[in-house]
């Protein structure tokens, strides 16, 4: 149970680039945290009273460990 209150979900939209979905969420919706794992992976979004709008890309290091990095929009847009 998270001490920040609220709720969270991991979701995937079939036949959509999840990076585009993440970009849309960041631009359009209130949230506390968003974790983007890749264009073909589920997104984790939490919602609660803070509305901190912290977004992270989960990048894989050379050692194969996933680490959060600040989310920046793709240049493909």
TILUM-981749 format. One record per residue (C-alpha): x, y, z; residue in three letters; chain; residue number from 0. Coordinates in Angstrom, 1 decimal. Example, Ala and Ser with C-alpha at 12.3 -4.5 7.8 and 13.67 -1.06 7.14 Angstrom:
BADO, 12.3, -4.5, 7.8, ala, A, 0
BADO, 13.7, -1.1, 7.1, ser, A, 1
END
This chain:
BADO, 0.0, 0.0, 0.0, unk, A, 0
BADO, 1.4, 3.4, -1.0, unk, A, 1
BADO, 1.6, 6.1, 1.6, unk, A, 2
BADO, 0.8, 8.7, -1.1, unk, A, 3
BADO, -2.9, 7.5, -1.4, unk, A, 4
BADO, -4.7, 7.3, -4.7, unk, A, 5
BADO, -4.7, 4.4, -7.2, unk, A, 6
BADO, -2.5, 3.0, -9.9, unk, A, 7
BADO, -2.8, 1.0, -13.1, unk, A, 8
BADO, -0.6, -0.8, -15.6, unk, A, 9
BADO, -2.2, -0.9, -19.0, unk, A, 10
BADO, -1.6, -1.6, -22.6, unk, A, 11
BADO, -3.6, -0.5, -25.7, unk, A, 12
BADO, -3.6, -3.1, -28.5, unk, A, 13
BADO, -2.4, -1.8, -31.8, unk, A, 14
BADO, -1.2, 1.6, -30.4, unk, A, 15
BADO, 2.4, 2.9, -29.9, unk, A, 16
BADO, 2.5, 3.3, -26.2, unk, A, 17
BADO, 4.9, 6.2, -26.5, unk, A, 18
BADO, 2.1, 8.1, -28.2, unk, A, 19
BADO, -0.3, 7.1, -25.4, unk, A, 20
BADO, 2.2, 8.3, -22.8, unk, A, 21
BADO, 2.7, 11.6, -24.6, unk, A, 22
BADO, -1.1, 12.1, -24.7, unk, A, 23
BADO, -1.5, 11.3, -21.0, unk, A, 24
BADO, 1.3, 13.7, -20.1, unk, A, 25
BADO, -0.3, 16.5, -22.2, unk, A, 26
BADO, -3.9, 15.9, -21.3, unk, A, 27
BADO, -4.5, 14.3, -17.9, unk, A, 28
BADO, -3.7, 14.9, -14.2, unk, A, 29
BADO, -1.5, 12.1, -12.6, unk, A, 30
BADO, 1.1, 11.6, -9.9, unk, A, 31
BADO, 3.6, 9.3, -11.6, unk, A, 32
BADO, 3.9, 7.8, -15.1, unk, A, 33
BADO, 6.5, 5.1, -16.0, unk, A, 34
BADO, 7.1, 4.4, -19.7, unk, A, 35
BADO, 8.7, 1.0, -20.4, unk, A, 36
BADO, 8.7, 1.1, -24.2, unk, A, 37
BADO, 6.5, 1.5, -27.3, unk, A, 38
BADO, 5.2, -2.1, -27.0, unk, A, 39
BADO, 5.0, -2.4, -23.2, unk, A, 40
BADO, 2.4, -1.5, -20.6, unk, A, 41
BADO, 2.5, 2.0, -19.0, unk, A, 42
BADO, 2.2, 2.5, -15.3, unk, A, 43
BADO, 0.2, 5.5, -14.1, unk, A, 44
BADO, -0.7, 6.5, -10.6, unk, A, 45
BADO, -3.3, 9.1, -9.6, unk, A, 46
BADO, -3.7, 10.7, -6.2, unk, A, 47
BADO, -3.9, 14.0, -4.4, unk, A, 48
BADO, -0.4, 15.2, -5.2, unk, A, 49
BADO, -0.7, 15.5, -9.0, unk, A, 50
BADO, 3.1, 15.8, -9.1, unk, A, 51
BADO, 3.1, 14.9, -12.9, unk, A, 52
BADO, 6.4, 13.1, -12.6, unk, A, 53
BADO, 7.1, 11.0, -15.8, unk, A, 54
BADO, 9.9, 8.6, -16.3, unk, A, 55
BADO, 11.3, 6.4, -19.0, unk, A, 56
BADO, 12.5, 3.1, -17.7, unk, A, 57
BADO, 15.8, 2.6, -19.6, unk, A, 58
BADO, 17.9, -0.5, -19.6, unk, A, 59
BADO, 21.6, 0.1, -18.6, unk, A, 60
BADO, 24.5, -1.8, -20.2, unk, A, 61
BADO, 24.3, -4.2, -17.2, unk, A, 62
BADO, 20.6, -4.9, -18.1, unk, A, 63
BADO, 19.1, -3.1, -15.1, unk, A, 64
BADO, 16.0, -0.9, -15.6, unk, A, 65
BADO, 16.5, 2.6, -14.2, unk, A, 66
BADO, 14.1, 5.6, -14.3, unk, A, 67
BADO, 15.1, 8.6, -16.3, unk, A, 68
BADO, 13.1, 11.8, -16.7, unk, A, 69
BADO, 10.6, 11.4, -19.6, unk, A, 70
BADO, 11.3, 13.5, -22.6, unk, A, 71
BADO, 9.0, 13.5, -25.6, unk, A, 72
BADO, 10.3, 11.6, -28.7, unk, A, 73
BADO, 11.6, 13.7, -31.6, unk, A, 74
BADO, 9.4, 11.6, -33.9, unk, A, 75
BADO, 6.4, 13.8, -33.1, unk, A, 76
END
